[in-house]
């Protein structure tokens, strides 16, 4: 019995961790580029969940019935629209404060987070919304009787596979394209990159767009899998994704994904064997402990501060 | 002019793309309802706003080139400065007289306003003076409130014992959290305090046996040296209407609490003013401006920040005790992140570091939502907009305080 629970929670944790990882890369990229936390990032994910449901309903009304096609179209549409939101967040809350004190853009981002939450609440209502299930069926492993098996749904498999593909594409883009090279240059030294001709404003906007796109992937996948969301889901999952980014090493892309998986697994194991009521307390406490004892995270490197 | 118009139209198009999916339709079960006019209206307003802004900016670009070399301070500012003592005295008298005339409902609003003044002054020490972004300030507020509630429940603490107890308990929580955390960058501090706020709320919500969970805890109303404010007194005590031989009224206890809060706020303002002139206060503000320079001059950043953090937490605890006393009941739903955002909005709008600004903003941002209760659902949206706009246009807030470079009082 314990073995099946452990494996089942591990599977659940990997799926959850993939979602955290997708959102965490947004935090880690923005932090790497401008050295700040994008407090509105969790709410961008929330908007992606709503957009997923809206586009799904719209495409269904238009008569598209094939699940693979509708999933792909919803994913692409949600990414495009959410990317525009990510761009707008940067344009409104960060760009005017590029050379301001450190506190001002942080507070501006918090204000933007409040705006996004309340904007969605006012336009879509405060109650939970849902979507119909598109992906049915599951695999059963280690079956050993009517109550002893490990189940992996096809939706969960889709989440993990899409997350891996998304991360791979992002990694390739960062490592192998000119704009990716510009991003890495700005991350190392923004002023020097500007002096050498890199358009730093454009690079920063692109990073916000990419972060929002990854959050859109997460939002779409979670909505397809769980089918339930409201205007406040971005708050808690945003903190947890940031925990994942810190756990993996803020500023490190592989670290963000690794941090997401570790956090997802830890949280799932805790939920399965200890207490579901306190699993959020566990995640938040993990954040505090990581920042206290290993601020640079698993794959990060301690920052040498120049004065 | 053509470029301004083109820019406005482009902005409107982007706004239309943003607004259309989320405001143009709304989810209804698994299908959609159309609201096609909403995004068009919103985009229209965006075009108008952007055009006006662009026109103003281009016009300002010309005006600045011909700006006069010296600008006189406005007449209003001069008048306020000249009659400062009189104005303060007048406001004090008005605040003193107010509770006897405004009725029970607005009396409760006034009490809540004073509590928010208290909380905002506490957060202003942390955010405004020391420059540390604390997003979980509500946790200390909750610790104070539950300190009183659970102190009464398990230790039979009275209000007067719970007041220092709640304050010290919140301060201990603040120092306990702050000590390991204040070594970090400001961003990490912000999100750790955010997480801490959630931890406190979740523990209060889930620890049924000890805190009552979502059901909350009842709290007694304070007495005053044995004089009580209920209709009937406990054995051996006397009620206020018996003591003064006047008819019973429910408002007496609220008036009492109001006046008590005034005293506490006055004392806190006095302490803050004194602290700002002491080396400790100057250390806070110096750290806010340039931490590296301070460290090179020999300051201990962690201990200086910790003092601001602990003092802010203590003030939050006091606010919590008063909140519990005024409500007669505490419950975890009073201590969500939205409360922290509300208090932070007060500090930002009032002007980080400005005591007077924070007090004015606290009163306005507490009374205004009550006066405009029909627009209550827009409160969060307006707070968010106000925070973004304030940071973009007036980072120091409406009444932002900047310490004068030279103290003029000593110069002829």
Interface residues (C-beta under 8 A of the other chain):
Chain A: X31 X35 X36 X37 X39 X47 X50 X51 X53 X54 X55 X57 X58 X60 X61 X81 X84 X85 X88 X92 X93 X96 X97 X100 X101 X102 X103 X104 X105 X106 X107 X108 X110 X111 X112 X113 X114 X115 X116 X117 X118 X119 X120 X121 X122 X123 X124 X125 X129 X130 X131 X132 X235 X236 X239 X242 X243 X246 X277 X278 X280 X281 X284 X285 X287 X288 X291 X292 X295 X307
Chain B: X14 X17 X18 X21 X22 X23 X25 X26 X27 X30 X31 X32 X38 X127 X131 X133 X135 X177 X180 X181 X184 X186 X187 X188 X190 X191 X192 X194 X195 X196 X198 X199 X202 X203 X206 X292 X296 X337 X341 X344 X348 X352 X377 X378 X380 X381 X383 X384 X385 X386 X387 X388 X389 X390 X391 X392 X395
